Amino acid sequence: MGQSYKQAIWVPSVTFNGCLQRELSWSCGVSKFLQIRLRYALEVAKHGSVAIITKAEPHESNTNYAQGGVSAVLCPSDSVESHMQDTIVAGAYLCDEESVKVVCTEGPDRIRELIAMGASFDHGDDGNLHLAREGGHSHHRIVHAADMTGREIERALLEAVVNDPNISVFKHHFAIDLLTSQDGSDTVCHGIDALNTETQEVVRFISKVTLLASGGAGHIYPSTTNPLVATGDGMAMAHRAQAVISNMEFVQFHPTALADEGLPIKPKKTRENSFLITEAVRGDGGILYNLSMERFMPLYDGRAELAPRDVVARSIDDQLKKRNEKYVLLDISHKPREKILSHFPNIANECLQHGLDITQQPIPVVPAAHYMCGGVRAGLQGETNVHGLYVAGEVACTGLHGANRLASNSLLEALVFARRAVQPSINYMKSSSLDLSASSLWTRPLVPKSLGSDVMHKILRITKEVRKELQSIMWKYVGIVRSTSRLQEAEQKIGKLEAKWETYLFEHGWQQTMVALEACEMRNLFCCAKLVVSSALARHESRGLHYMTDFPHLEESKRLPTVIFPSSHTTGTWSSRQLHQQPIVKSMV
């Protein structure tokens, strides 16, 4: 390959001062969807060195938390056309049909590749793969590893990555900002700055190609099924780097997260993320009741419990508001005990630890923020409008999900687009002329050692309070059911809160280029929250996950994606600006 660079992938984390530097072919950004980074890394490592940059431990990602499964056409009675139709219907006809076709067509081969790599999925008594059916699907097409599918996928991929000499994994590195330059009207990405939270050093990764696989932004809400690392880092970094953002109003709330207050034995401390009760419980015959044990889903939709997630989440939300209750009940106890325990061992064990036997008692559930259907706008190869920057998984908006994601399509999308981004990345890398001398073009981030421990303690305490306040605003005003007036109120409240927080920081000696984990996460949460509110205000209809009381109907004339271009959402706040000034460089690629 000539000069050896690395390709870096990233997952969320942060550092302090001392600046190291690494030269890469590939820079793979943060990832909640670990399997994307791993699948991509394994392929591009055949052509150069790769750095996988992960915010926490490699296994701390949404892929690992994914219980339900992966959807793919693997049964003779099923068809790609049927899978496409189910996806488009669930997406409220806002899906990009070409993207849908690509994922549904190429998906089965990606599953077979995983099996060939050693992933072990459930099989039926006949020896064939056990295919489940979930909400919105017309056929049985979900492959599972009991109720821990994501973990099994990652186990197989991690094993292969560890054994690859061309791949280096950088744990506990938090990506701060993308390193970009301006070449005429083009923005070009040259890598990232990352903060190593263990050594408190800033590490600069100069790379020819960067893949962001950083997942979503579930923690803009107080209750989310996402792991603690899901703070919208990739979306915010890309937005600050002039990437086009699309469809951020479509936030999927999983209808059934475990409601801790309904458990016989309450958890001793508040969870960092809600415990997910997979869609497959309803797919296997689970029934939803209110606290009077009245089944309510047939009142809202003919598909009852098998209706798409947005319908189920809104129905539960309506029940809770009408009855002034905190949770509803999901009952699977009418099914054979052995079947329940074999299909849902992780859920059964979690509930049992809190005094609830799901083979005999209903499970208390409540909706929680689960998945961002919008994100960084991507083409069919995972490419963005920023040269050298690719995206895959939840951070991306490929158009597959439209206005609502069909159950178990996200893991499939991750696998398909990670693979499709490989060849274009290799081609771009080979045509790129970039070396370490470019590193001096950007200002070095600083760790705030000069502020002293007392000031930092105050800043961190205030930041923690501000984070909770932002989450509260988002849930109250930008939740499952919205209105123009409440969105405008959210916009004003978020603006005031952000200004108050930034004023506090800078009055206490904070500088534009300073970095600390909690402050940088807060910066990203503000950025993503504003993108969601702006997008929601722009859509004057109710479609899929976006429900407006003052625009309750679907409007055919508005069946277009919401797009935020780089110049249309700059407020000048710290969260909206890159830490460094963007250099103007000619022909760096």
Disulfide bonds with the S-S distance in Angstrom:
none
